[in-house]
Amino acid sequence: MTRRPTRRSHQGRGLAAEAARAVLAECYAVGIPRVWATIRPRDAASLAVAARLGLVHAHTRTDERGELLYLSRQALTTPESS
């Protein structure tokens, strides 16, 4: 998959965090107990969003494109509490 660059006009506005909070809320609502994210180590913005939402590093794997971080959190609490 080719990654499209994010437009600078969309960066820093909290759009990714808002979308991620909506996903966490839906997971909580339907009873999904744990959520996972996979993020490349060089993607500092995504790592920052994940950290703000309470995801923590679970393990690292390596594929043909390099390291891939697996982060997770329990979805047993409301996302607004993080």
MIKOLKE-534349 format. One line per field, with one value per residue: residue in one letter; residue number from 1; x, y negated, z of N, C-alpha, C in turn. Coordinates in pm, 1 decimal. Each point is the difference from the previous one (the first is absolute). Layout:
! residues N
aa: (A/...)
i: (NUM/...)
n_X: (X/...)
n_Y: (Y/...)
n_Z: (Z/...)
ca_X: (X/...)
ca_Y: (Y/...)
ca_Z: (Z/...)
c_X: (X/...)
c_Y: (Y/...)
c_Z: (Z/...)
! end
This chain:
! residues 82
aa: (M/T/R/R/P/T/R/R/S/H/Q/G/R/G/L/A/A/E/A/A/R/A/V/L/A/E/C/Y/A/V/G/I/P/R/V/W/A/T/I/R/P/R/D/A/A/S/L/A/V/A/A/R/L/G/L/V/H/A/H/T/R/T/D/E/R/G/E/L/L/Y/L/S/R/Q/A/L/T/T/P/E/S/S)
i: (1/2/3/4/5/6/7/8/9/10/11/12/13/14/15/16/17/18/19/20/21/22/23/24/25/26/27/28/29/30/31/32/33/34/35/36/37/38/39/40/41/42/43/44/45/46/47/48/49/50/51/52/53/54/55/56/57/58/59/60/61/62/63/64/65/66/67/68/69/70/71/72/73/74/75/76/77/78/79/80/81/82)
n_X: (83.5/-30.0/79.8/-115.5/72.7/4.9/-106.2/92.0/-96.7/18.6/127.1/10.0/-104.9/61.6/6.5/126.5/24.9/-70.5/57.5/118.1/-35.7/-46.6/112.5/72.2/-75.0/13.5/128.9/4.5/-71.1/79.5/77.1/69.2/63.8/61.4/67.4/36.6/121.1/26.5/119.1/47.1/119.0/13.2/-117.9/76.1/-67.7/2.1/128.1/3.8/-76.7/69.2/107.9/-49.7/-26.6/120.3/35.6/40.5/131.4/-42.6/33.7/112.0/-36.8/64.7/-31.7/-43.1/-80.5/35.8/34.1/-83.1/-42.4/-27.1/-103.0/-34.0/-129.8/-35.8/-107.8/37.1/67.4/-73.0/8.0/-104.3/8.6/50.5)
n_Y: (117.5/-92.0/-61.4/-62.7/-103.5/-38.6/-64.5/-91.8/-38.1/133.1/-31.0/61.4/50.3/112.1/2.1/41.4/-85.4/-87.9/38.5/0.2/-114.3/-30.0/49.7/-59.1/-105.4/25.1/21.7/-104.6/-65.5/65.0/-37.2/-64.1/103.9/12.8/-112.3/13.3/-51.1/-6.1/-39.9/-59.4/36.6/-20.7/55.2/-104.0/-53.8/113.9/8.9/-129.0/17.3/108.7/-68.2/-105.5/101.3/11.4/4.7/121.1/-5.3/91.0/-18.6/44.1/-15.4/78.3/-82.3/14.8/-76.9/91.7/-68.3/74.3/-108.4/86.9/-83.5/2.6/12.9/11.1/51.1/38.3/-109.0/-102.3/-28.7/-65.9/115.6/11.0)
n_Z: (0.0/-87.3/83.4/8.0/-38.6/125.6/-38.1/-14.5/-82.0/-7.0/5.6/116.8/-62.3/33.9/-132.7/4.3/97.9/-66.3/-112.4/59.6/58.3/-121.0/-49.0/95.0/-23.0/-128.4/15.3/80.7/-90.2/-84.4/101.1/-90.8/56.0/-116.2/-13.4/-125.9/-3.1/-127.4/42.6/-105.7/48.2/-129.6/29.0/31.1/-98.6/-68.7/31.2/-26.8/-106.6/-33.0/32.0/-64.8/-82.4/53.5/-127.2/33.1/-9.9/-84.3/-126.1/-53.6/-123.5/-80.6/-99.3/-124.0/71.7/90.0/108.2/71.0/62.7/94.0/2.8/128.4/25.1/124.8/-51.4/124.5/-33.6/31.2/-128.6/46.5/67.0/-122.9)
ca_X: (-83.5/73.5/-54.4/-13.0/40.0/-107.3/10.5/40.9/-115.7/-76.6/83.3/-4.2/-135.1/-66.3/-92.3/32.1/-38.7/-146.5/-41.3/40.0/-92.6/-127.8/18.7/3.1/-136.2/-79.4/47.9/-56.3/-145.6/-36.7/61.2/131.1/78.4/133.6/24.1/139.1/45.3/134.2/56.8/143.5/69.4/29.6/-123.9/-7.8/-133.3/-90.4/41.3/-46.9/-144.5/-20.8/37.3/-104.6/-120.0/26.9/56.1/136.6/74.1/-16.4/113.6/50.0/30.3/68.9/-45.6/83.7/16.7/70.4/-67.3/-140.3/-35.3/-135.9/-42.4/-134.7/-58.8/-129.5/-111.5/-100.3/-33.8/-39.3/116.2/14.9/68.9/145.3)
ca_Y: (-117.5/-125.4/-98.6/-135.2/-100.1/-80.0/-142.2/-80.7/-72.5/91.0/43.8/-76.9/-47.5/97.1/84.1/141.1/31.4/4.4/125.0/112.2/0.6/54.6/145.3/53.6/-7.6/106.2/127.0/6.1/16.6/134.4/98.7/50.8/-19.2/-55.1/-57.0/4.1/-87.6/27.5/-128.6/-1.0/-84.8/-134.3/-77.3/-64.6/-56.6/109.3/48.7/-97.8/18.9/126.4/-20.7/-83.3/81.2/105.1/122.7/23.9/92.8/140.2/70.7/-49.4/100.3/-53.9/53.4/-42.0/-146.0/-39.3/22.5/-34.8/1.6/39.1/-65.9/42.5/-46.9/56.1/-85.5/18.9/-128.9/-94.3/-64.6/-134.3/6.7/7.0)
ca_Z: (0.0/-5.4/92.4/-53.0/99.3/57.9/-33.5/116.3/52.7/84.5/111.1/123.8/31.0/85.6/-76.0/23.1/137.8/2.7/-64.8/86.1/114.5/-47.8/-11.7/136.2/54.2/-63.2/57.3/135.2/-9.7/-45.7/88.3/-41.2/121.3/-21.6/-132.6/-43.1/-108.1/-51.8/-41.0/-28.5/97.9/-52.6/-6.6/131.4/24.0/36.7/131.7/98.7/13.0/71.8/140.5/63.1/17.8/95.8/-55.6/43.6/-84.2/38.5/-58.9/-128.3/-101.7/-116.7/-127.6/-111.9/3.2/122.0/127.1/13.6/141.5/34.6/122.3/36.3/125.5/34.5/-41.6/104.2/57.8/-104.7/-57.4/54.5/127.8/-19.7)
c_X: (88.5/-66.2/-4.0/43.4/-122.4/20.1/34.8/-118.9/-85.7/78.4/-19.3/-136.9/-78.0/-94.9/25.2/-41.7/-151.9/-52.4/33.0/-89.6/-134.9/8.9/-0.2/-139.5/-87.8/42.1/-57.2/-149.6/-40.7/71.6/129.6/98.2/136.9/9.4/150.2/24.7/137.1/52.5/149.1/69.6/26.5/-124.5/-29.7/-139.9/-98.9/35.0/-48.1/-150.7/-28.5/31.6/-105.4/-125.9/22.9/49.0/145.4/64.1/-13.6/115.5/35.0/25.2/71.4/-56.3/89.9/24.4/69.4/-82.5/-144.4/-35.7/-145.7/-32.1/-142.4/-45.3/-129.9/-107.1/-111.4/-34.0/-35.9/122.8/21.6/75.7/150.4/54.8)
c_Y: (-124.5/-100.7/-136.1/-98.9/-77.8/-145.4/-78.0/-73.7/87.5/45.7/-88.9/-50.1/99.6/94.0/148.5/41.6/10.0/130.0/120.6/8.8/58.0/152.2/63.6/-0.2/110.6/137.1/19.9/31.5/141.3/109.9/62.1/-29.0/-64.7/-53.1/-1.9/-104.1/48.1/-128.4/18.0/-95.3/-142.3/-90.3/-63.9/-54.1/108.8/57.6/-95.0/12.7/126.1/-15.2/-82.6/79.1/120.5/131.1/12.4/106.8/142.0/84.0/-61.7/119.2/-70.5/66.6/-53.4/-150.9/-49.6/28.8/-48.6/16.6/38.8/-63.2/43.5/-70.8/74.6/-97.0/8.9/-128.1/-94.5/-72.1/-140.2/1.4/8.2/-137.1)
c_Z: (0.0/90.8/-66.6/106.7/48.9/-40.2/126.7/60.8/91.1/122.1/121.9/40.6/85.8/-72.3/23.9/140.5/12.7/-61.1/87.5/123.7/-39.4/-14.1/138.4/62.4/-57.7/52.8/139.6/-5.9/-39.1/78.3/-46.6/113.5/-19.2/-142.0/-26.2/-107.8/-43.7/-61.6/-26.2/98.1/-48.4/-6.1/135.9/30.7/42.2/135.8/110.2/22.2/80.7/148.1/73.7/28.7/90.9/-55.6/44.4/-88.9/54.4/-54.1/-135.0/-91.6/-114.8/-124.4/-110.2/-3.9/125.7/124.7/-3.5/147.0/16.3/134.4/31.8/126.1/21.7/-48.0/103.2/72.8/-113.0/-53.2/54.5/131.2/-15.9/-29.6)
! end
